[in-house]
Amino acid sequence: MSEPHITLDPGGLSQAQQHLRGPLEEQLNSALRVATERVRAEYAGEPVEQVCQRLLDETRAGLHPDIAEGFNPDMDEFCRVAVAIVRRDVPGDR
């Protein structure tokens, strides 16, 4: 699996959010990378659903509270990352 990343749909953003899209995506991706690394490193056989929820919680914890509050990712995509963690198929895994 390639490194997970978040891309915002410009059609779902307000004009102000569209102007901030680049920095916002950068913050979201940074939080997701850190969360993925942390969850992967601490993975101890939990089910995919639990890994998916932990990944979401860890990502939100790495965001500014205002951004975290409005962060509602595509959970199917988040769970794909969780499956990759469970299968040990995330960059950094050996």
N, C-alpha and C positions, 0 to 999 in steps of 0.2 A: 504494500500500500504506500502511496506517496504521502508526503507530510500533509496532515489535515489542514484545511483552511476555510475561511468564511468569506463569501462574496455576497454583498448586499444587492438586492434587486432594486435598481434605481426607480422602477415604476411604483414601488411601495414606499418611497421616501418623500417627505415634504421637501420644499425648495431649500430650506435651511439645512436639512439632513443631507441633501444632495451635495451641497457645498462642502460638507464635512465628511463626505463618504470615504475618502482616502484615509484620513487620520482615524476615523471610526473603524474601518476595516482593519487597519494596522493594530489598534488596541484590541479588537476582538480576536484577531489571529494570534497576537502575542499571548493573550489569556488562554486561548485554546491550546497553544503549543505547551505552555507551562503546565496546564491541567493534564494534557495527554502524557507528558513526561512523568508527572507525579503519580497519576493513576496507574500508568504502566509499571513504574518502579515499585509500587506498593501492591500490585495485583497479586492476590493469593487464592485464586480459584473461585471467586465469586461469580454468580450467574451474570449473563450479559445485561439483563435489565438493571441490576444493581450497579454494574460498571457504567452503564449509560447514564444513570441518575447521578452517580458520583462525578462523572465527567462534566455534566451540566452544572452541578453545584460548584465544582472547583473552577470552572470557567467563569461563572458568575462572581465567585469570590475574588477573582483577579481583575474585575472591572470596577470602574467608578460606580458608586451606588445608583446614580441616575441612569446610567447605561445598562447596568445589570437589571434594573427594574423593567426596562422595556425590551430586554433581550429574550426573544421567543424564537429560537432556532427551529429549523426543520428537524424534528426528533428522529425521523428515519435516517437522516444523514448522521446525526450524532450517534445513533445506535450502530451505524456501520463502522464508525471509529471504535466504538466499544467492542464490536465483534473482532475487529483487527487486533485490539489489545488482548482479548481473550485468546485469540489464535496466535498471538505473539508475532503479528505481521505489521508492526508499526515501526517506522524508521527509528533506529537506536536499539531495537531488539536484536539479540543474537541467539 
